Amino acid sequence: MGYAIASSALRCGASVILVSGPVSVAAPPGARLINVESALQMKREVEKYFPSSDIVVFSAAVSDYRAERIRRGKIKTKTKHMKLNLVRNPDILLSLGKKKGNKILIGFALETENVVRNAKKKLAQKNLDMIIANTPESMGGNRAKVSIIAGGGKVMTLAEADKTRVAEKIITEIGRMI
């Protein structure tokens, strides 16, 4: 979805910096692509470009947790059970919401239950101007079904459509905020 939003923003004349984890799609021509592999790298890169940005869209969240220790090489099979310790990743969107100033900050909320209600909570908690709520069924593929929730709580649920069309609608709604 992020790449579709970047493409739509480019078509509207925006300058786009795309900070992206590993994906199987090509970056849209004209976007400045910054590749990252971890949540900590993403945080560092996003914070680097945040001060010079007017509108920031977080279309996909990094994992909430990461392995406490990263091993190089194969872990040999020695026992029947293994313990994996996880530590919390930083909430990049929450930290930016605390210092956003006059920037427009948009997030996505992947929810499995009480989709709109939970997304509205994130909208307020993270000091966002808009949040796009979706479900795991909208992940992957070329189609998406989302609800766009504005800062005032107004909800616009879009019918399932091609991600390009959904991205265009999201960009149109962002444009109304400018």
Helices and strands as residue ranges (DSSP letters): H 2-11, E 17-20, E 32-35, H 39-49, G 50-52, E 55-58, E 65-67, E 86-88, H 92-97, E 104-110, H 115-125, E 130-134, G 136-138, E 143-144, E 147-150, E 155-157, E 161-162, H 163-177
